[in-house]
């Protein structure tokens, strides 16, 4: 059945991987694109990056963190359950360089999206250095997968429980200061991470691409919810992105917009948890 979950795995606390039957999306998907889904008829529209897809099997793979009421509902679905609706692929495909030296950086749940990009870059003949980071070792995902597609892999945790203690940006700065050079740096994760990576690479004039995780509603450019300022001009993450030149993004505005409804999201989550307790 279309939109049926055929595989589910917990990668880390509150981080889930699901494989979904979606033959039309799997047939058209390209690197860097995403889907939007609703768990049920009354559900919120959730944008999720395509982590993998198989046109022959007609399946797509998604990774998400149970951060709010809607993603917790998605996490409660089991193998055999059907997602109410699923649309995609959306967004502009990523540009994959050829025979270059690239550095791919991902943090937390976004490590999954970074892996998808690193895999495609390696398949295109690039030399790939990867930096993956998380708060703790328990929250690191896709380590084994990254080892298979990276020429060099650096692991960073905030508390030092795995790899180097510190932050991905500190490690990148150390590599650049030691003479390491890249033709391209690609980063995906929290706004703070992407901004700091951009500030580090700009003095070195290294092309830097970030994948923005804006709030979205329709995903086709009509609502304007995902608006972001790039090079002083308004653009829409859903149709102009999600990849943008990091040195041109207004990260302060972007961060303010993605956190605009934090209090409302907390309230909805509280109500949803109270409803589950009563039932």
PEBELMO-V679560 format. One record per residue. RES is the residue in one letter. OMEGA is omega in radians with two decimals (* if undefined). BURIAL is # if it has 16 or more other C-alpha atoms within 10 Angstrom, else .. D_FIRST is the distance of its C-alpha to the first C-alpha in Angstrom with 1 decimal. Layout:
# PEBELMO-V679560
<<RES/OMEGA/BURIAL/D_FIRST> <RES/OMEGA/BURIAL/D_FIRST>>
This chain:
# PEBELMO-V679560
<<X/-3.14/./0.0> <X/-3.11/#/3.8> <X/3.12/#/6.5> <X/3.05/#/5.6> <X/-3.10/#/9.1> <X/3.10/#/9.7> <X/3.12/./13.4> <X/-3.13/#/16.1> <X/3.02/./19.8> <X/-3.08/./22.9> <X/-3.12/#/25.1> <X/3.11/#/28.0> <X/3.11/./28.9> <X/3.10/./26.5> <X/-3.06/#/24.8> <X/3.00/#/21.2> <X/3.04/#/18.9> <X/3.02/#/15.1> <X/-2.99/#/12.9> <X/3.08/#/9.7> <X/-3.12/#/7.0> <X/-3.00/#/8.8> <X/-3.12/#/10.2> <X/3.12/#/12.6> <X/-3.13/#/14.1> <X/-3.10/#/14.4> <X/-3.04/#/16.2> <X/-2.99/./18.7> <X/3.05/#/19.3> <X/-3.06/#/22.9> <X/3.10/#/24.9> <X/-3.10/#/25.8> <X/-3.07/#/23.1> <X/3.05/#/20.9> <X/2.98/#/18.1> <X/-3.10/#/18.4> <X/2.96/#/16.0> <X/-3.12/#/16.4> <X/3.14/#/15.4> <X/-3.02/./16.0> <X/-3.12/./17.6> <X/-3.01/./21.0> <X/3.06/./20.3> <X/3.09/./22.2> <X/-3.05/#/21.0> <X/3.05/#/20.9> <X/3.13/#/21.6> <X/3.12/#/20.6> <X/3.02/#/21.8> <X/-3.11/#/19.6> <X/3.10/#/20.9> <X/3.10/#/19.2> <X/-3.11/#/16.7> <X/-3.12/#/16.0> <X/-3.13/./15.6> <X/3.13/./15.4> <X/-3.11/./12.5> <X/-3.09/#/10.9> <X/3.01/#/11.2> <X/-3.14/#/13.6> <X/-3.13/#/15.8> <X/3.07/#/17.4> <X/-3.09/#/20.5> <X/3.05/#/22.0> <X/3.13/#/24.9> <X/-3.05/#/24.8> <X/-3.10/./27.7> <X/-3.07/#/27.2> <X/-3.07/#/25.6> <X/3.13/#/22.4> <X/3.04/#/21.9> <X/3.06/#/22.8> <X/3.10/./20.1> <X/3.13/#/17.6> <X/3.13/#/19.3> <X/3.09/./18.9> <X/-3.11/./15.1> <X/3.08/./14.3> <X/-3.09/./11.9> <X/3.08/./9.0> <X/-3.09/./9.7> <X/3.04/#/7.9> <X/-3.00/#/10.4> <X/3.03/./11.7> <X/-2.98/./12.3> <X/-3.11/#/12.9> <X/3.14/#/15.4> <X/-0.07/#/17.2> <X/-3.12/#/18.8> <X/3.13/#/21.9> <X/3.11/#/25.5> <X/3.09/#/27.9> <X/3.11/#/27.3> <X/3.01/#/29.8> <X/-3.13/./32.9> <X/-3.14/#/33.2> <X/3.13/#/36.9> <X/3.02/./38.3> <X/3.12/./40.7> <X/3.06/#/41.6> <X/-3.02/#/42.2> <X/3.04/#/39.6> <X/-3.12/#/39.1> <X/-3.06/#/35.7> <X/3.10/#/35.9> <X/3.14/#/33.2> <X/3.07/#/33.6> <X/-3.12/#/31.6> <X/3.14/#/27.8> <X/3.03/#/28.6> <X/3.14/#/29.5> <X/3.11/#/25.9> <X/3.10/#/26.2> <X/3.12/#/29.6> <X/-3.14/#/28.3> <X/-3.13/#/25.9> <X/3.14/#/28.9> <X/3.13/#/31.3> <X/-3.13/#/29.1> <X/3.12/#/29.1> <X/3.11/#/32.8> <X/3.12/#/33.6> <X/3.14/./31.8> <X/3.07/./34.0> <X/3.14/./37.1> <X/2.98/#/38.1> <X/-2.98/#/40.0> <X/2.92/#/37.9> <X/-3.10/#/39.5> <X/3.03/#/37.1> <X/3.10/#/38.0> <X/-3.06/#/35.5> <X/3.09/#/36.7> <X/3.14/#/35.9> <X/-3.12/#/38.0> <X/3.10/#/38.0> <X/-3.11/#/36.9> <X/-3.08/./34.3> <X/3.08/#/32.5> <X/3.12/#/32.5> <X/3.02/#/29.2> <X/3.13/./28.4> <X/-3.12/./32.0> <X/3.12/./31.3> <X/-3.14/./29.0> <X/3.13/#/31.8> <X/-3.11/./34.4> <X/-3.05/./32.7> <X/-3.08/#/32.8> <X/2.98/#/36.0> <X/3.02/./39.6> <X/3.10/./40.7> <X/3.07/#/38.8> <X/3.12/#/40.5> <X/-3.09/#/39.2> <X/3.02/#/40.6> <X/-3.10/#/40.4> <X/-3.05/#/42.3> <X/3.12/./43.9> <X/-3.11/#/44.4> <X/3.02/./42.3> <X/3.13/#/40.8> <X/-3.10/#/42.3> <X/3.07/#/44.8> <X/3.12/#/45.6> <X/-3.05/#/45.2> <X/-3.08/#/43.0> <X/-3.11/#/41.3> <X/3.11/#/43.7> <X/3.14/./46.7> <X/3.11/#/45.6> <X/3.13/#/44.9> <X/3.12/./48.4> <X/3.12/./50.0> <X/-3.12/./48.5> <X/3.14/./49.7> <X/3.11/./53.1> <X/3.08/./53.5> <X/3.11/./53.1> <X/3.14/./49.4> <X/3.13/./48.2> <X/3.03/#/44.8> <X/-3.10/./43.9> <X/2.97/#/40.9> <X/3.11/#/39.7> <X/-3.09/#/36.1> <X/3.07/#/35.4> <X/-3.10/#/32.5> <X/3.13/#/32.8> <X/3.14/#/34.8> <X/-3.14/#/37.1> <X/3.11/./40.1> <X/-3.06/#/39.1> <X/3.10/#/38.4> <X/-3.11/#/41.7> <X/3.09/./43.7> <X/3.13/#/42.3> <X/-3.13/#/43.2> <X/3.13/./46.7> <X/-3.06/#/47.2> <X/-3.04/#/46.3> <X/3.12/./48.1> <X/3.14/./51.7> <X/3.13/./50.7> <X/3.10/./49.2> <X/3.09/#/46.0> <X/-3.07/#/43.1> <X/-3.13/#/40.6> <X/3.07/#/37.0> <X/3.07/#/35.1> <X/-3.03/#/31.5> <X/-3.14/#/31.7> <X/-3.09/#/29.4> <X/2.94/#/30.4> <X/-3.13/#/29.3> <X/3.02/#/26.9> <X/-3.06/#/25.7> <X/3.11/#/24.4> <X/-3.13/#/24.4> <X/3.06/./25.9> <X/-3.07/#/29.6> <X/-2.98/./30.2> <X/-3.12/./30.8> <X/-3.11/#/33.1> <X/-3.05/#/31.9> <X/-3.09/#/31.5> <X/3.11/#/35.0> <X/3.12/#/37.0> <X/-3.14/#/40.5> <X/-3.09/#/40.9> <X/3.09/./44.3> <X/-3.11/./45.4> <X/3.09/./42.9> <X/3.08/./39.9> <X/-3.12/#/36.6> <X/-3.10/#/32.9> <X/-3.02/#/30.8> <X/-3.10/#/27.6> <X/3.10/./29.0> <X/-3.09/#/32.2> <X/0.32/#/30.8> <X/-3.14/#/29.6> <X/3.09/#/32.2> <X/3.03/#/35.9> <X/-3.04/#/39.3> <X/-3.08/#/40.2> <X/-3.13/#/43.9> <X/-3.08/./43.2> <X/3.00/#/40.9> <X/-3.04/#/42.5> <X/3.14/#/41.1> <X/3.08/./43.2> <X/-3.13/./41.6> <X/-3.12/#/38.1> <X/3.12/#/38.5> <X/-3.10/./39.9> <X/-3.09/#/37.1> <X/3.12/#/34.3> <X/-3.03/./36.2> <X/-3.04/./37.1> <X/-3.12/./34.9> <X/-3.09/./35.4> <X/3.11/./37.2> <X/3.12/./34.7> <X/3.10/#/31.8> <X/-3.14/./33.9> <X/3.13/./34.5> <X/3.13/./30.8> <X/3.12/#/30.0> <X/3.13/./33.0> <X/-3.14/./31.9> <X/3.13/#/28.4> <X/3.10/./29.9> <X/3.11/./32.4> <X/3.14/./29.8> <X/-3.14/./27.9> <X/-3.13/./31.3> <X/-3.12/./32.2> <X/*/./29.0>>
